[in-house]
Amino acid sequence: MTNTTFQVNDMTCGHCVSRITNALTALDRDAEVDIQLGSRRVEVRSSNADAAELQQFIQEAGYTPVPVEPGRAATPQAKRGGCGCGCG
């Protein structure tokens, strides 16, 4: 099982959370996806996809995921422009 965490600073709303969750579960329907909107963290546990594949699917959903080293604190950045889903 692959455990991967991404910082996704352009994820800013519930719709973004839904888009990312749907993208990841399209790749691996059994993936465990835990998204913390406040810290803009996406944690994924997958037995069918590696970190590069997970990152690609988040990118294809319209976001800019940055892999996070285990144990690093969240570092949300100020929002610039609209969010990845286009709502803002």
C-alpha positions, 0 to 999 in steps of 0.5 A: 500500500502506498501512502502519499501526501500532497500539498495542494494550495489551489484547493480552496473549497468543497467543490475542489475537494470533490473533484480531487476525490473523484479523480483519485477514486477514478484511478483506484476505486479502493483508495482511501482519500483524506483531504484536509481543506484547512491545511490544503493537504491530500493524503492518499492510501492506494494499493493500485497506484504509485505517487507519480500516478496519484500526482498526475490524476490530481493535476489532470483534475486541474490542481498543482499537487506538491509531494510532502515529505512524511512528518513535514508540517502543513504550509498553506500558501495564500490563494492566488487567482481562482481555485482549481475548480474554477469557482472562484 
